[in-house]
Amino acid sequence: MSRWGWVISLATSWPHPLANARGASQQASRYLWPTRQSCMVSVLTLFTSISLNRSPTPPRDILMQPIPTLTTSRLILRGMRAEDWPRYKQIMSTDRARFMGGPFSESIAWGMFCSDHAQWDLFGCGALMIDVLASGACIGQVGINAGPLFPEFELGWFVYPEFEGLGYVHEAAAAMLHWAKEVRRLPSLVSYVDADNVRSARLAMRLGAVLDQAAARPSPDDLVYRHYPKASA
């Protein structure tokens, strides 16, 4: 999935966390974070280019809301913490990140990690980590991306390899989808999926999404799975 850009590219772009569902191998240049100061500098730069955002900017009262905690029968979806970073960095450095444009260096992965969290303050949506209620284990991430890189709000996800095949990601994504539509009331929601990412395409369809050939997409090679339509004009 697509992520953040560096200071210059940020003037015409904005993150995706989680891509998990998305394929952005052609867009790896969006993740250029050369220094530890990148997060702060890029966030400041964003405020000079916020008018370029293609996803609707939420009202101030939405931006002031706390990051939600969502609960399902087996899972807790909660805000990101510093201790989530080591495992996040690990998966982003491997071939499992290939559908997000990876593998990524540590500096680039850190920028992505920061963007996943920062979108809550900027757009009223962002990433949540997925914990198993019974064990407390963190098994992956689900989230909603917004900003100039995204023609519409995007639902994305990833799971750590040892937790695949257990239905956790479907359960988490379904909870996030419900929150987006019924609580946050986003006008529309899609998932951008790499054409080779068969597992994510199947998951999107299990969530009820349908392929939308006419929808705008960040990359020409992305498939767009629509969870629900834009609000009628």
Rosetta silent file (secondary structure, phi, psi, omega in degrees, C-alpha in Angstrom):
SEQUENCE: MSRWGWVISLATSWPHPLANARGASQQASRYLWPTRQSCMVSVLTLFTSISLNRSPTPPRDILMQPIPTLTTSRLILRGMRAEDWPRYKQIMSTDRARFMGGPFSESIAWGMFCSDHAQWDLFGCGALMIDVLASGACIGQVGINAGPLFPEFELGWFVYPEFEGLGYVHEAAAAMLHWAKEVRRLPSLVSYVDADNVRSARLAMRLGAVLDQAAARPSPDDLVYRHYPKASA
SCORE:     score description
SCORE:     0.000 S_00000001
   1 L     0.000  162.466 -176.705    0.000    0.000    0.000 S_00000001
   2 L   -82.738  153.710 -179.105    1.113    3.580   -0.451 S_00000001
   3 L  -131.867 -150.158 -174.192    2.634    5.593    2.337 S_00000001
   4 L   -78.730  162.053  171.776    4.182    8.915    3.117 S_00000001
   5 L  -115.431  168.196  178.771    6.379   11.062    0.993 S_00000001
   6 L   -83.389  179.600 -167.142    9.328   13.256    1.913 S_00000001
   7 H   -51.326  -49.506 -175.408    9.159   17.068    2.179 S_00000001
   8 H   -70.903  -49.418 -178.307    9.096   17.888   -1.532 S_00000001
   9 H   -66.161  -23.369 -179.161    6.896   14.997   -2.652 S_00000001
  10 H   -65.519  -22.965  178.388    4.539   15.642    0.289 S_00000001
  11 L   -63.526  -19.133  177.496    3.400   18.833   -1.411 S_00000001
  12 L  -127.890   18.272 -177.700    1.546   16.572   -3.838 S_00000001
  13 L  -154.162  168.408  178.090    1.067   13.428   -1.767 S_00000001
  14 L  -158.147  162.500 -165.400    0.007   11.867    1.531 S_00000001
  15 L   -68.861  161.056  152.542    0.277    8.474    3.246 S_00000001
  16 L  -130.370  134.234  175.982   -1.167    5.165    3.248 S_00000001
  17 L   -94.552 -152.529 -176.698   -0.599    2.936    6.196 S_00000001
  18 L     0.767   92.581 -178.148   -1.609   -0.042    5.786 S_00000001
  19 L  -102.864  -38.419  160.948   -1.605   -1.173    2.754 S_00000001
  20 L    28.729  -50.440  177.011   -1.627   -4.379    3.555 S_00000001
  21 L   -88.577  -17.666 -161.181   -4.217   -4.661    0.949 S_00000001
  22 L  -106.246  154.284  179.626   -2.538   -2.473   -1.547 S_00000001
  23 L  -110.424  121.828 -179.135    0.087   -2.772   -4.174 S_00000001
  24 L  -140.935   43.803 -178.234    2.381    0.166   -4.647 S_00000001
  25 H   -63.012  -27.740  179.738    5.637   -1.178   -5.912 S_00000001
  26 H   -78.955   -7.201 -171.075    5.725    1.637   -8.401 S_00000001
  27 H  -118.638   25.350 -177.514    5.307    4.188   -5.648 S_00000001
  28 H   -62.240  -22.328 -179.928    8.115    3.327   -3.260 S_00000001
  29 H   -65.203  -13.770  177.839    9.470    6.852   -3.711 S_00000001
  30 H   -69.441  -15.788 -172.259    6.630    8.064   -1.498 S_00000001
  31 H  -103.672   37.866 -175.729    8.386    6.597    1.486 S_00000001
  32 L   -87.452  105.114 -179.036   11.522    8.696    1.525 S_00000001
  33 L  -126.381   83.240 -170.942   12.368    9.446    5.157 S_00000001
  34 L   -74.430  -17.733 -176.736   16.107   10.225    5.284 S_00000001
  35 L  -136.909  166.658  176.785   16.389   11.411    8.882 S_00000001
  36 L   -68.420  -18.049  178.920   14.841   10.905   12.315 S_00000001
  37 L   -83.315   -1.385 -172.447   13.471   14.441   12.012 S_00000001
  38 H   -57.952  -43.514 -176.911   11.412   13.446    8.975 S_00000001
  39 H   -56.807  -50.232 -177.437    8.146   12.894   10.810 S_00000001
  40 H   -65.438  -44.933 -178.106    8.121   16.367   12.348 S_00000001
  41 H   -64.908  -42.713 -177.667    9.320   18.182    9.239 S_00000001
  42 H   -68.683  -37.674  176.856    6.911   16.348    6.957 S_00000001
  43 H   -63.472  -42.036  177.647    3.936   16.936    9.239 S_00000001
  44 H   -63.299  -40.537  179.157    4.761   20.640    9.318 S_00000001
  45 H   -64.541  -35.527 -179.045    5.105   20.652    5.545 S_00000001
  46 H   -57.707  -37.523 -176.755    1.769   18.909    5.209 S_00000001
  47 H   -66.494  -18.981  176.113   -0.034   21.830    6.765 S_00000001
  48 H   -84.323  -13.574 -177.005    1.206   24.017    3.900 S_00000001
  49 H  -123.993   14.293 -173.566   -0.237   21.613    1.335 S_00000001
  50 H   -61.570  -25.040 -179.653   -3.349   20.322    3.087 S_00000001
  51 H   -66.247  -15.001  179.626   -5.571   21.956    0.477 S_00000001
  52 H   -82.631   -6.171 -177.279   -4.329   19.355   -2.019 S_00000001
  53 L   -60.050  127.531  179.878   -5.961   16.544   -0.080 S_00000001
  54 L   -87.408  -20.054  173.703   -8.326   14.600   -2.331 S_00000001
  55 L   -86.992  140.122 -175.927  -10.109   12.920    0.555 S_00000001
  56 L   -55.950  133.214  176.849  -12.559   15.240    2.338 S_00000001
  57 L   -76.602  125.122 -175.426  -10.991   17.058    5.282 S_00000001
  58 L   -73.536  156.509  175.601  -13.085   16.232    8.371 S_00000001
  59 L   -60.460  156.571 -177.201  -14.629   18.865   10.652 S_00000001
  60 H   -59.163  -34.176 -177.904  -12.565   19.984   13.643 S_00000001
  61 H   -67.030  -29.042  175.800  -14.858   18.183   16.099 S_00000001
  62 H   -72.565  -40.534  179.901  -14.049   14.875   14.384 S_00000001
  63 H   -63.616  -27.063 -177.173  -10.330   15.583   14.491 S_00000001
  64 L   -83.334   -6.347 -178.845  -10.569   16.213   18.231 S_00000001
  65 L   -72.478  146.451  177.044  -12.057   12.779   18.941 S_00000001
  66 L   -68.876  157.471  175.325   -9.802   10.187   20.632 S_00000001
  67 L   -62.316  129.179 -175.562   -8.517    7.224   18.674 S_00000001
  68 L   -74.130  157.945  167.653  -11.224    4.543   19.003 S_00000001
  69 L  -116.478  122.087 -178.241  -10.840    1.103   20.538 S_00000001
  70 E  -110.544  142.390 -178.036  -12.936   -1.522   18.754 S_00000001
  71 E  -126.257  135.820  173.017  -13.774   -4.938   20.174 S_00000001
  72 L  -118.503 -172.304 -178.450  -14.940   -8.121   18.444 S_00000001
  73 L   -64.307  -28.113 -176.290  -15.570  -11.591   19.842 S_00000001
  74 L  -122.297   -9.098 -167.397  -11.857  -12.449   19.662 S_00000001
  75 E  -131.943  156.409  165.853  -10.009   -9.185   19.102 S_00000001
  76 E  -121.231  126.868  174.222   -9.235   -5.707   20.372 S_00000001
  77 E  -102.644  116.994 -171.502   -8.346   -3.069   17.797 S_00000001
  78 E  -135.880  165.086 -179.224   -6.393   -0.349   19.599 S_00000001
  79 L   -61.733  157.493 -178.070   -4.162    2.614   18.949 S_00000001
  80 L   -72.641  150.657  178.697   -0.506    2.156   18.064 S_00000001
  81 L  -130.214  161.732 -179.917    2.206    2.126   20.744 S_00000001
  82 H   -59.894  -34.598 -177.693    5.959    2.497   20.657 S_00000001
  83 H   -71.207   -8.312  174.863    6.359   -1.182   21.529 S_00000001
  84 H   -77.650  -16.595 -173.372    4.624   -2.111   18.264 S_00000001
  85 H   -61.372  -47.654 -175.350    7.575   -0.763   16.292 S_00000001
  86 H   -56.386  -45.055 -179.074   10.072   -3.704   16.421 S_00000001
  87 H   -71.323  -37.005  176.861    7.659   -6.241   14.923 S_00000001
  88 H   -59.664  -48.728  179.508    6.325   -3.683   12.451 S_00000001
  89 H   -58.803  -41.264 -177.629    9.872   -2.906   11.310 S_00000001
  90 H   -61.118  -48.992 -176.751   10.614   -6.597   10.964 S_00000001
  91 H   -69.123  -33.033  179.985    7.713   -7.381    8.643 S_00000001
  92 H   -71.548  -15.554 -179.563    8.320   -4.266    6.547 S_00000001
  93 L   -92.862    0.996 -175.613   11.911   -5.384    5.921 S_00000001
  94 L  -112.366  175.500  179.501   10.881   -8.734    4.420 S_00000001
  95 H   -64.994  -16.971  177.946    9.330   -9.975    1.199 S_00000001
  96 H   -65.809  -14.963  177.880    5.944   -9.952    2.916 S_00000001
  97 H   -91.384    8.547 -172.756    5.929   -6.189    2.320 S_00000001
  98 H   -63.658  -31.595  179.888    6.237   -6.628   -1.458 S_00000001
  99 H   -79.281   -4.023  174.809    2.593   -5.720   -2.127 S_00000001
 100 H  -102.978    1.443 -176.844    3.175   -2.457   -0.235 S_00000001
 101 L   100.667    2.670 -176.787    6.173   -1.515   -2.349 S_00000001
 102 L   -89.433 -168.118    3.665    8.741   -3.141   -0.021 S_00000001
 103 L   -66.012  156.904 -175.242   10.870   -4.494    1.445 S_00000001
 104 L  -116.825  151.026  172.322   11.715   -1.217    3.175 S_00000001
 105 L   -72.103  168.075 -179.809   14.719    0.145    5.008 S_00000001
 106 H   -61.103  -42.102 -177.255   14.399    1.013    8.685 S_00000001
 107 H   -65.754  -39.835  178.538   14.144    4.760    7.989 S_00000001
 108 H   -68.798  -43.800  178.807   11.384    4.306    5.430 S_00000001
 109 H   -60.725  -36.799  178.776    9.478    1.867    7.645 S_00000001
 110 H   -63.898  -40.166  176.086    9.696    4.373   10.518 S_00000001
 111 H   -61.821  -39.552  177.428    8.069    7.023    8.340 S_00000001
 112 H   -64.890  -43.275  178.740    5.276    4.613    7.506 S_00000001
 113 H   -58.544  -45.812  178.927    4.813    3.752   11.180 S_00000001
 114 H   -63.933  -40.698 -178.314    4.529    7.450   12.047 S_00000001
 115 H   -65.679  -37.821  179.255    2.089    8.110    9.218 S_00000001
 116 H   -56.271  -39.666 -178.652   -0.176    5.291   10.312 S_00000001
 117 H   -81.715  -41.302 -172.702   -0.617    6.989   13.675 S_00000001
 118 H   -67.052  -25.149 -178.248   -0.554   10.647   12.587 S_00000001
 119 H   -61.887  -24.264  177.571   -3.519   10.341   10.231 S_00000001
 120 H   -60.741  -43.037  179.920   -5.849   10.183   13.231 S_00000001
 121 H   -73.387  -31.680 -173.874   -5.016   13.791   14.112 S_00000001
 122 H   -87.487  -34.561 -173.309   -5.006   14.973   10.509 S_00000001
 123 H  -130.389   -2.022 -179.663   -8.007   13.180    9.014 S_00000001
 124 L    74.481   19.026  173.919   -9.922   11.522   11.836 S_00000001
 125 L  -154.084  166.330 -176.670   -8.956    8.041   10.675 S_00000001
 126 L   170.386 -152.512 -173.976   -5.804    5.924   10.666 S_00000001
 127 E  -101.379  149.147  171.486   -4.388    2.597   11.790 S_00000001
 128 E  -127.127  140.232  174.412   -5.245    0.308   14.696 S_00000001
 129 E   -83.473  151.586 -175.471   -3.172   -2.617   15.880 S_00000001
 130 E  -107.254  116.202  176.428   -4.933   -5.970   16.260 S_00000001
 131 E  -110.203  142.399  174.397   -4.618   -7.790   19.598 S_00000001
 132 E   -82.235  125.672 -177.469   -6.020  -11.240   20.400 S_00000001
 133 L   -58.462  -42.985 -172.629   -8.258  -10.993   23.465 S_00000001
 134 L   -68.700  -35.949 -174.121   -7.352  -14.401   24.854 S_00000001
 135 L  -113.091  -19.396 -174.890   -3.571  -14.039   24.707 S_00000001
 136 L    81.441   -0.124 -178.637   -2.872  -10.330   24.288 S_00000001
 137 L   -68.217  137.013  173.434   -0.712  -11.103   21.242 S_00000001
 138 E   -86.667  124.428 -171.202   -0.508   -8.386   18.587 S_00000001
 139 E  -113.792   -2.893  179.815   -1.179  -10.106   15.263 S_00000001
 140 E   157.869 -153.413 -173.280   -1.148   -7.276   12.704 S_00000001
 141 E  -148.409  148.315  171.900   -2.789   -4.021   11.728 S_00000001
 142 E  -137.604  148.256 -178.317   -5.926   -2.680   10.083 S_00000001
 143 E  -170.449  174.417  179.270   -6.595    0.912    9.146 S_00000001
 144 E  -124.584  126.391 -179.720   -8.078    3.578    6.928 S_00000001
 145 E  -101.124  148.713  178.120   -5.917    5.865    4.805 S_00000001
 146 L  -146.664  168.975  176.110   -6.721    9.337    3.585 S_00000001
 147 L   120.848 -178.656 -174.017   -5.003   12.275    1.933 S_00000001
 148 L   -60.290  -23.287  179.185   -3.794   13.454   -1.476 S_00000001
 149 L   -75.440  -12.323 -170.797   -2.435   10.041   -2.477 S_00000001
 150 L  -121.560  115.796  176.611   -5.893    8.532   -2.189 S_00000001
 151 L   -57.999  -30.345  177.317   -8.845    9.442   -4.407 S_00000001
 152 L  -139.956  169.094  173.022  -11.049    7.960   -1.673 S_00000001
 153 L   -62.049  139.064 -176.311  -10.697    6.665    1.862 S_00000001
 154 E  -122.648  132.915  173.683   -8.988    3.276    1.783 S_00000001
 155 E   -93.431  126.134  179.793   -9.334    0.255    4.053 S_00000001
 156 E  -138.160  170.677 -174.827   -6.107   -1.744    4.364 S_00000001
 157 E  -163.069  160.072  163.072   -4.576   -4.466    6.542 S_00000001
 158 E  -152.006  160.333 -178.733   -1.667   -6.765    7.193 S_00000001
 159 E  -136.282  143.735  174.868   -1.099   -9.777    9.434 S_00000001
 160 L   -70.585  143.436 -166.343    2.021  -11.340   10.885 S_00000001
 161 H   -56.295  -36.165 -176.485    2.690  -14.687    9.161 S_00000001
 162 H   -72.315   -7.526 -179.526    2.091  -17.009   12.100 S_00000001
 163 H  -109.743    9.140  177.008   -1.455  -15.662   12.465 S_00000001
 164 L   -70.444  153.441  173.395   -2.595  -16.165    8.871 S_00000001
 165 L    78.910    9.058 -178.608   -5.485  -18.479    8.109 S_00000001
 166 L  -107.980    1.180  178.898   -7.271  -17.987   11.430 S_00000001
 167 L    81.627    4.467 -177.006   -9.867  -15.455   10.285 S_00000001
 168 H   -65.919  -43.273 -175.816   -8.436  -12.676   12.424 S_00000001
 169 H   -67.674  -39.880  175.958   -7.891  -10.179    9.611 S_00000001
 170 H   -60.018  -44.110 -179.640  -11.386  -10.648    8.230 S_00000001
 171 H   -62.734  -43.191  179.906  -12.812  -10.092   11.716 S_00000001
 172 H   -68.455  -44.834 -178.598  -10.701   -6.962   12.251 S_00000001
 173 H   -65.126  -37.015  177.756  -11.376   -5.528    8.802 S_00000001
 174 H   -63.773  -39.490  177.738  -15.120   -6.105    9.191 S_00000001
 175 H   -66.148  -40.381  179.206  -15.081   -4.183   12.481 S_00000001
 176 H   -68.037  -38.620  177.012  -13.135   -1.322   10.889 S_00000001
 177 H   -61.566  -45.189  178.223  -15.502   -1.264    7.929 S_00000001
 178 H   -61.821  -43.426  178.632  -18.510   -1.028   10.243 S_00000001
 179 H   -61.337  -43.100 -178.351  -16.849    1.794   12.194 S_00000001
 180 H   -61.956  -40.988 -175.105  -16.041    3.690    8.998 S_00000001
 181 H   -83.825  -43.759 -170.999  -19.590    3.489    7.683 S_00000001
 182 H   -96.089  -26.253 -177.456  -21.758    3.661   10.793 S_00000001
 183 H  -105.165  -59.603  179.166  -19.670    5.662   13.284 S_00000001
 184 L   -73.964  -23.514  177.268  -17.205    7.814   11.353 S_00000001
 185 L    54.920   49.568  174.826  -19.680    7.981    8.448 S_00000001
 186 L   -65.307  143.410 -175.025  -17.079    8.213    5.724 S_00000001
 187 L   -67.752  -26.199  177.925  -18.706    9.027    2.365 S_00000001
 188 L  -161.235  165.055  179.844  -17.146    6.025    0.622 S_00000001
 189 E  -152.277  132.975  178.032  -14.579    3.303    1.223 S_00000001
 190 E  -133.613  170.745  167.363  -12.388    1.224   -1.088 S_00000001
 191 E  -126.946  129.886  176.540   -9.357   -1.057   -0.906 S_00000001
 192 E   -94.885  119.246 -171.033   -6.523   -0.664   -3.420 S_00000001
 193 E  -124.402  132.331  173.730   -5.092   -4.119   -4.092 S_00000001
 194 E   -61.314  140.738 -176.606   -2.089   -5.227   -6.098 S_00000001
 195 L   -60.462  -24.585  179.597   -3.174   -7.452   -8.977 S_00000001
 196 L   -92.021   -3.900 -176.514   -0.927  -10.246   -7.659 S_00000001
 197 L   -88.709   77.082 -172.455   -2.174  -10.010   -4.086 S_00000001
 198 H   -64.473  -39.933 -177.588   -4.706  -12.832   -4.338 S_00000001
 199 H   -62.671  -43.527 -179.509   -5.250  -13.228   -0.587 S_00000001
 200 H   -69.974  -35.215  176.293   -6.166   -9.576   -0.093 S_00000001
 201 H   -62.164  -43.023  178.578   -8.433   -9.594   -3.147 S_00000001
 202 H   -64.663  -39.268  179.192  -10.280  -12.595   -1.721 S_00000001
 203 H   -65.424  -43.087  177.827  -10.559  -10.940    1.665 S_00000001
 204 H   -57.161  -42.525  179.740  -11.965   -7.754    0.127 S_00000001
 205 H   -69.020  -35.800  175.991  -14.627   -9.818   -1.637 S_00000001
 206 H   -63.166  -29.527  177.484  -15.428  -11.712    1.577 S_00000001
 207 L   -77.530   -5.001  179.143  -16.054   -8.315    3.163 S_00000001
 208 L    99.203    2.619 -179.250  -18.612   -7.659    0.432 S_00000001
 209 L   -73.609  150.423  178.120  -16.473   -5.399   -1.757 S_00000001
 210 E  -123.405  149.117  179.804  -16.885   -5.480   -5.519 S_00000001
 211 E   -67.073  129.321 -179.087  -14.351   -4.682   -8.216 S_00000001
 212 L  -117.077   96.654 -176.637  -14.809   -1.127   -9.494 S_00000001
 213 L   -68.962  -24.738 -174.815  -13.133   -0.769  -12.874 S_00000001
 214 L   -89.444  -10.274 -174.551  -14.171    2.875  -13.253 S_00000001
 215 L   -70.881  146.596  172.584  -12.833    4.149   -9.924 S_00000001
 216 L   -66.183  151.232 -177.711   -9.828    6.449   -9.717 S_00000001
 217 L  -144.863  149.198 -179.777   -6.732    4.794   -8.273 S_00000001
 218 L   -63.271  -36.012  179.663   -3.343    5.985   -6.997 S_00000001
 219 L  -126.380  140.185 -179.650   -1.484    3.640   -9.363 S_00000001
 220 L   -58.296  -24.419 -177.108   -2.679    2.415  -12.786 S_00000001
 221 L   -88.049   -6.286  179.397   -1.883   -1.161  -11.742 S_00000001
 222 E   -71.341  144.790  165.091   -4.044   -1.124   -8.614 S_00000001
 223 E   -94.319  142.185 -178.983   -7.327   -2.999   -8.487 S_00000001
 224 E  -111.845  115.945  175.339  -10.076   -1.062   -6.707 S_00000001
 225 E  -104.407  120.311 -174.722  -12.452   -3.019   -4.498 S_00000001
 226 E   -95.144  122.814  177.977  -15.415   -0.912   -3.406 S_00000001
 227 E   -84.038  -40.373  171.333  -16.888   -1.560    0.043 S_00000001
 228 E  -158.175  156.504 -167.919  -19.610    1.024   -0.325 S_00000001
 229 L   -79.394  166.557  171.017  -20.268    3.852   -2.796 S_00000001
 230 L   -63.447  151.263  175.833  -19.669    7.536   -2.680 S_00000001
 231 L   -63.857  140.405  179.419  -22.527    9.580   -1.309 S_00000001
 232 L   -66.351  145.341 -177.247  -24.865   10.681   -4.097 S_00000001
 233 L   -69.487    0.000    0.000  -24.472   14.298   -5.146 S_00000001
